[in-house]
Amino acid sequence: MASDGGYLDEGVTGITGGSVGEVLTNDGTDIPVWSTNKELTKVTKSYTDVSSLEMEIYTLPEDSVLANVFTDVTTSFDVGSTAVTVGDSGDPNGFLETSDWSSTGLKQDTRGVYVTNFQGMRSIDANTPIVAYGFVAGGSTFTQSNTDNAENLYSTSVRTEVCQLYQAGQVLIGEDVCKASWFIRDTAGTATGDLKAYIRTSAGVLVATSTTVLDVSTVTAGYLEYTFDFPATTMVADYMICLNSDDMTAGSVDVQSYNTNIANGLMYLQESGVYVLKTNRSVTGTVTYACSSLTQGAVDFYLQVVD
């Protein structure tokens, strides 16, 4: 009955009044039919589920809403989880997503914590992935940030590689290197093909190849920092970290440099197949070493999914 709240029950109209013998009709639009899947869905994840700095959590069906998210960190994650975001990192797909769902990320043991600044997210496409993203890889860095010059890399043999050599006494020697970055631009906008990065001996013998390949057609007219990942490689005295344009098919790019040597370091350019020393010169960019990966961490997510 409407008087006792019965109209809130599924299938109950709550219609009252009218005259004796009068036929009442209703189009059914005001009869509540509750959606399914109102309960919380539990998803258990751990550090082993983090890949490419993302953790897949759930696939949201089409025309569904992710209304609430709770977290239960059962084991603290050991690195890189202080600014993780929950949402659809690749394509918002009509979602509203939080910018930083927890100031402590997954670093601190918490139980039953509601993701307070999470916004309801509605799927407009089928099979929309919900992920925790923004994990940061651990490690230390060596940076040469000064710049007042540039080296050109071409799609021809004129100059196809710029290398920074690290001598004994340099901080990278004896360390495992996993990333290197360069500041690159294409002012003409004509470059095509790929850039790769290598670790070599001083004689140019290949030691390691980057897993990152940069499509130079995406390089802008202004300098941007581009990072290349390597399999963890132990640096030996006089190893070089090089940026290579052999796979470029047209045009050229500029790579920032500095008109001063780094301590215990030299810069070489490969010109017509020969490595040539550039005196009083160094590469601008950052090398990441002592790279650590996640070795512990577990979390339960509780998601409320509504049709």
C-alpha positions in Angstrom: 0.0 0.0 0.0 1.1 3.5 -0.6 0.4 4.4 3.0 3.0 2.0 4.4 5.6 2.3 1.7 4.6 -0.8 -0.2 4.9 1.1 -3.5 8.7 0.7 -3.1 8.4 -3.0 -3.6 9.0 -4.4 -7.0 5.7 -5.1 -8.9 3.5 -3.0 -6.5 1.8 0.0 -8.1 0.8 1.8 -4.9 -2.3 3.1 -6.6 -5.1 4.2 -4.3 -8.4 6.1 -4.6 -11.0 6.0 -7.4 -14.7 5.1 -7.3 -16.2 1.7 -6.6 -16.4 -0.2 -9.9 -14.1 2.2 -11.7 -11.4 0.6 -13.9 -8.0 2.0 -13.2 -5.2 1.6 -15.8 -1.4 2.3 -15.5 1.2 2.2 -18.2 3.7 0.6 -15.9 6.3 3.4 -16.2 6.2 4.2 -12.5 6.5 0.6 -11.3 10.0 0.2 -10.0 12.1 -2.7 -11.4 15.4 -2.8 -9.7 18.5 -3.5 -11.7 20.6 -6.6 -11.2 24.2 -6.7 -10.0 23.7 -4.2 -7.2 25.9 -6.2 -4.9 29.6 -5.5 -4.6 31.9 -7.5 -6.9 35.2 -8.6 -5.3 38.3 -8.6 -7.4 41.6 -9.8 -5.9 44.9 -8.5 -7.4 48.6 -8.5 -6.5 51.9 -7.0 -7.6 52.2 -9.8 -10.2 49.2 -8.3 -12.1 51.0 -5.0 -12.7 52.1 -4.9 -16.3 53.4 -1.8 -18.2 52.7 0.2 -15.0 49.0 -0.8 -15.1 46.8 -3.3 -13.2 43.7 -4.7 -15.0 40.8 -4.8 -12.5 37.5 -5.4 -14.3 35.8 -5.2 -17.7 32.6 -3.1 -17.6 29.8 -4.3 -19.9 28.0 -1.8 -22.2 25.4 0.4 -20.6 26.6 -0.3 -17.1 27.7 2.0 -14.4 30.6 1.6 -11.9 29.0 3.4 -9.0 31.3 2.7 -6.0 34.8 1.4 -5.4 36.3 0.2 -2.1 39.8 -1.0 -1.5 41.3 -3.4 1.0 45.1 -3.4 0.8 46.1 -6.7 2.4 49.9 -6.4 1.7 51.6 -3.1 1.1 53.0 -2.6 -2.4 56.7 -1.9 -2.2 57.3 0.7 -4.8 55.6 3.1 -7.2 52.0 3.2 -6.1 51.4 6.6 -4.4 49.5 8.3 -7.2 47.5 5.5 -8.9 44.3 6.3 -10.7 41.4 4.0 -11.2 39.5 4.3 -14.5 40.0 3.7 -18.3 43.5 4.9 -19.0 43.5 4.3 -22.7 40.2 6.0 -23.7 37.7 7.6 -21.3 34.8 6.3 -23.4 32.3 8.6 -21.7 33.7 8.0 -18.2 34.2 10.5 -15.5 37.4 9.4 -13.7 39.2 10.4 -10.6 42.6 12.2 -11.0 44.2 10.6 -7.9 42.1 8.1 -6.1 44.3 7.9 -3.0 47.1 10.1 -1.6 48.8 7.0 -0.3 48.1 4.8 -3.3 48.7 1.1 -2.5 51.7 1.8 -0.3 49.9 1.8 3.1 47.9 -1.1 4.6 44.3 -0.1 4.6 41.1 -2.1 5.1 37.7 -1.3 3.6 38.7 2.2 2.4 36.2 3.9 0.2 37.7 5.6 -2.8 36.2 9.0 -1.8 36.9 11.1 -4.8 36.0 8.4 -7.3 33.3 9.5 -9.7 30.6 7.2 -11.1 31.6 5.9 -14.5 29.2 4.9 -17.2 30.2 2.6 -20.1 28.9 3.6 -23.5 30.9 0.9 -25.3 31.1 -2.8 -24.7 34.0 -4.4 -22.8 35.5 -1.2 -21.4 38.5 -2.0 -19.2 38.8 -0.6 -15.7 42.4 -0.5 -14.6 44.5 1.0 -11.9 47.2 3.0 -13.7 50.0 5.4 -12.8 52.3 3.0 -11.1 55.9 4.3 -11.2 59.0 2.1 -11.7 61.6 2.4 -9.0 65.2 3.2 -9.6 67.9 5.9 -9.4 68.7 8.4 -12.1 71.7 10.1 -13.6 70.8 13.3 -15.4 72.7 15.7 -17.6 70.2 18.6 -17.9 72.3 21.3 -19.4 71.8 22.2 -23.1 73.2 24.8 -25.5 73.6 22.7 -28.7 72.1 19.9 -30.8 73.3 17.0 -32.8 71.6 16.0 -36.1 70.6 12.4 -36.9 69.8 11.6 -40.5 68.1 8.9 -42.5 71.4 8.6 -44.5 74.9 7.4 -43.4 76.1 11.0 -42.9 75.3 10.7 -39.2 73.2 8.0 -37.8 74.1 7.6 -34.1 74.9 9.8 -31.1 76.5 8.1 -28.1 77.4 9.0 -24.6 80.4 6.9 -23.3 80.7 6.3 -19.5 84.2 5.9 -18.1 85.5 4.3 -14.9 84.4 6.3 -11.9 81.1 7.4 -13.4 78.1 6.6 -11.2 76.5 4.3 -13.8 79.5 1.9 -13.9 78.6 -1.4 -12.3 74.9 -0.6 -12.2 72.0 -2.1 -14.1 70.6 0.4 -16.6 66.9 0.0 -17.7 66.0 3.4 -19.3 67.6 6.3 -21.2 66.0 9.5 -22.5 66.9 12.1 -25.1 65.3 15.4 -26.0 64.3 15.2 -29.7 62.6 17.5 -32.3 61.8 17.6 -36.0 61.6 21.2 -37.1 60.9 20.3 -40.8 58.3 17.8 -40.0 59.6 15.5 -42.7 61.1 12.6 -40.7 59.8 9.1 -41.2 60.8 5.7 -40.0 62.0 4.7 -36.5 64.6 5.6 -33.9 66.1 2.9 -31.6 68.5 3.0 -28.8 71.5 0.7 -28.1 74.1 0.0 -25.4 77.5 -0.7 -27.0 81.1 -1.2 -26.2 83.5 1.6 -27.0 84.3 -0.3 -30.2 80.6 -0.2 -31.2 79.9 -3.9 -30.4 76.2 -4.3 -29.6 75.5 -5.1 -26.0 71.7 -4.4 -25.7 68.8 -3.1 -27.8 66.0 -1.0 -26.5 62.6 -2.5 -26.3 61.2 0.9 -27.3 61.0 2.0 -30.9 60.0 5.6 -31.6 58.1 6.4 -34.8 59.7 9.7 -35.8 56.7 10.8 -37.7 55.2 11.6 -34.3 58.1 13.8 -33.2 57.0 17.5 -32.9 58.8 20.7 -33.9 59.5 21.5 -30.3 61.8 19.5 -28.1 60.2 16.7 -26.1 61.8 14.1 -23.9 61.5 10.6 -25.2 62.4 7.6 -23.0 63.7 4.2 -24.3 63.4 1.1 -22.2 66.2 -1.6 -22.0 66.4 -5.0 -20.6 68.4 -4.5 -17.3 72.0 -4.2 -18.5 75.0 -3.9 -16.3 77.2 -1.0 -17.4 80.9 -1.7 -17.8 83.6 1.0 -18.0 83.6 2.5 -21.5 80.2 1.3 -22.5 78.1 3.7 -24.6 74.4 4.4 -24.6 73.4 5.4 -28.1 70.4 6.8 -30.1 70.3 5.4 -33.6 68.6 6.5 -36.8 69.5 3.7 -39.2 65.8 2.8 -39.5 64.7 6.3 -40.5 63.6 6.4 -44.1 63.5 10.2 -44.6 64.4 13.5 -43.1 66.4 14.3 -39.9 65.9 15.0 -36.2 67.8 17.2 -33.7 69.0 15.8 -30.4 69.9 18.2 -27.6 73.4 18.3 -26.3 75.7 20.4 -24.2 79.1 22.0 -25.1 80.9 20.5 -22.0 82.0 17.0 -21.2 80.4 15.2 -18.2 82.8 14.0 -15.5 84.1 10.6 -16.6 82.3 10.7 -19.9 82.8 11.4 -23.6 80.5 11.8 -26.6 80.8 10.1 -29.9 78.9 10.5 -33.2 78.7 7.7 -35.8 79.5 9.4 -39.2 79.7 7.3 -42.4 80.0 4.2 -40.2 82.8 5.5 -38.1 82.6 6.6 -34.4 84.1 10.1 -34.1 84.9 11.7 -30.8 83.2 15.1 -30.2 85.4 17.0 -27.7 83.8 19.1 -25.0 80.3 17.7 -25.7 77.7 15.6 -23.8 74.2 14.3 -24.4 71.2 15.9 -22.6 68.9 13.5 -20.9 68.4 11.0 -18.1 69.6 7.4 -17.5 67.7 5.2 -15.0 69.6 2.5 -13.2 69.3 0.2 -10.1 65.8 -0.4 -11.5 63.5 -2.2 -9.1 60.3 -3.9 -9.9 57.3 -4.8 -7.7 58.2 -7.7 -5.4 55.2 -7.6 -3.0 51.7 -6.2 -2.7 48.1 -7.5 -2.7 44.8 -5.7 -2.8 41.1 -6.6 -3.0 38.8 -4.2 -4.9 35.1 -4.1 -4.2 33.1 -2.7 -7.1 29.4 -1.9 -7.4 28.3 -2.5 -11.0 24.7 -1.4 -11.9 23.0 -2.0 -15.2 
